[in-house]
């Protein structure tokens, strides 16, 4: 479960890459985004951003044919960038970054990450990210399908995570946050698995039969996270939901 406010997708990706999903094991899944969107609409929250994210190790390095397919399908251009990884003795790490604009100028980015050392077989990872800020949810399901089909056609099983974020024009009290969590879990027919609560924020991991295949966290199944955080600067409450986990900064 994510337990740090302001946790970014980059940090989450690095954690997954370096732990090898030691604490979370993802099953193959189909993502149903409608319950997330409906939760915002039912509670009249203002949608601020959403993200579609694929991140998983590859069974084998991408072939030239696979990469060419991804480039054509997603209309990619390569971005020259310095690798964010710092080499260590007897290890090698590299990263190729590709980008494009999906319709309505929504950016799409793909990262091919390679790491390894002299004593172990190299590991390869593929990360796909589409994030829209200040957009409606109309394109969200379409993006999920677009990314899933593009990966599947390249012979890569989609491991899709979806996150949405909204806000309310005033700060919610602790009791109001708990009431929102209770209503949302009831709406999703979900039960709480883990939680982190303090004076100004609430974060809950849960399992819902309405959402996709679960991942394992501390030996228990979960497929949705709900986080509420009071923003005192702007006097509002920020709500973030993700399935199976939150993969957007909150």
N, C-alpha and C positions, 0 to 999 in steps of 0.2 A: 504494500500500500504506500502511496506517495505521502510523506509526512512532513514535507517542507514547503511552506508558501513561497511562491515565486519560482518554483521548480520549472525549468524550461525543457522543451522538447530536446534540445541539444544535450543537456545534462542527462536526461532520461536515456537518450540513445547511447551515450557513452557508458552509462551504468550497465545497460543491457549487453553492450558489446564486450565489455571487459569482465563481466561476471558470467557470460555465457548463459544468461537466464538461469542462474543457479537457484534463485528463489521463486521464479515464475516459469511455468511451462505452458506454452500456448498450444491449444488444439486448433485444428483447421476449422475455419469458421466462416459464416455468412453474417454480415452485419445488418441489423434492422435499425435504421436511424429514426424511424417515425416516433417511437416512444420518447426519445430525447427532445425532438422538436416540439412534440405535443405538450411536454412538460412546461416548456417555456411559454407556449401559446396559452395554455390553460391558466397559468399564473400571471399572464400579462407582463412578463419580463421582456426587456428590450434586448434583442439579439445583437451582440457586438462582434463576434467572430466564431469561426468554426475551422476545424482541421481534419483532414483525412490523411492517415499515416500508415505506411507499410514499413515494417522493419523486421528483418529476420536473417539468420545466417543462411548461406547457400550450401547445398550439399556438395557442389563442385564449382569451380570458377566459371564465370559467365563465358560462354563461347562467343566468337565473333558474330555468329549468326544471331544469337540471342540479343547481343548488344545492338546490332544493326536493326533488329526488329523494334527494340525499345526506342531507338532514335527515330525511326520512321513513324511508329505509332503515336508517340508523344510529341513529335516534331521538336526534338531536342537540339540544343546547341551546347557545346562543351564550354565550361567556364574554367579558365586558368586560375588556380588558387594554390596558395601554400598549404601544405598539409597541416591540420591542427594537432597532429600527433607528434610527440617527442620520442625519437628513437632511443632505445635502451640497448645495452651491450648484447650482442648476438641476436638482435631482433630487427625486423623490418616492418614498416607500416607505410601505407600510401592510400591516397584517396583521389578518385576522379569525380568531378561534379558536372552535372548536366542540368539544363534548365529550359523552360519554355513558358509561354503564357497560354493557359487554358482560356476558353471563351470568356468574355467579359473581363479580360485582363486579370484573371486569377492566376498567380504564379504557381508553377509546378517545378519541383526540384527532385533530382535523383542523385544519390551518392553511392558509388561503388567503393567499398572500403576493404582493404586487404591488410592483414597483419599476420605475423608468424615469427618463428625463430629457428635456429639451426637444429634444434632437437625435436621439433614438433612440426606436423603438417600445417601449412598455412591455412588460415581461416579467411573466408570471404563473406561480406555482408552487403545486403542491398537495402537502401533506405529510400522510400518515395514519400514525398510530403507535398500536400496541397493545402494552403491556408488562405482563408478569405477574411478580411477585416472590414467591418462596416457593411456587410452584405446580408441579404435575406437568406433563408434556408432553402429557397426554391431549387438551387443547383446541387444541394448536398447529396441527395440520393443519386443523382446523375453522375457526380464525381466518383462516388463509391463504385458504381458500376463501370465507369470509364477506366479507373485505375485497376480494378479487379480483372476486367477483360484483357487489358493490355498486358498485365503480368501473366495471366493464364495462357494467352496466345504465345508468349515467349517461353512457356514451359516452367514458369515460376509460380508456386502456389501462393495466392494472396493471403497475407496475414494482416488484415485491415483493422485499424483502430480509428474510432471517430470521437472527436470531442467538440462540444459546443459551449459557448460562454455568453452569459447575459448579465444584466444588472437591473436593479430596482432603484427608483429615484430617491429613496431614503434608506437609512441604515436599519436593518432588522435587529431586534433584541435577541438575546439568547433563546428565549422561549419561542419567538417567532421563527427562528432558524430551525429549532427542533420540530415545530409544527409543520414547516415546509418539508423537512426530511421525512416526517411521518406520512404526510399526504403523498409525497412522491413514491415512497416505498409501497404504500398501499395501492397507488395507481399502477405501479409496475408489477404488483403481486410479488414483491421482492422481500427478502429478509436480510438483516444486517449481518455481515461477517466480521468486519473490523471497523474501528472508528478512532478518530483523534479529535478531541474537543478541548477548547480553551475559552477564555472570556469573550473573544471576538470572532472566533472561527469554528467551523465544524467540517469534518471530512469523514465520509462514510464509504466503505466498500460493501457491496451487497451482491446477491445473486437473484436474477429475475429470469423466469422461463420465457419472457417476451423478447429477450435479447439473445445475442449469439452464443456460441460455444464459450465456456468459461476458461479461465486460466487458474492455476493453483497458487494460493498464497498461504504460507504457513500450514499447508496440508488441507486447506479448505477451498472450495470452488467459489469464484467471484467473476462477475462479468459486467459490473457497472460501478463507477465511482461518482460520488456527488460531493462537491466542496462548496462551502459558503464562507466568504471572507468580508468583513466590514472594511470599507475604504473610508477612513476618517477624513482624508484630504478632500474628497469629493462628496462626502456624506451620502454614501450609497453602499449597497451590498452587492458583491460580485458572486454570481453562481456559475460554477463550472461542472459539467457532466461529461463523462467519457465511458465508452464501452470498447473493450473490457476494462481499460484503465484510462485515466486522464493523460493525454499526451500534448498538452498545451500549457503555456505558462499561466500560473494562477497565484 
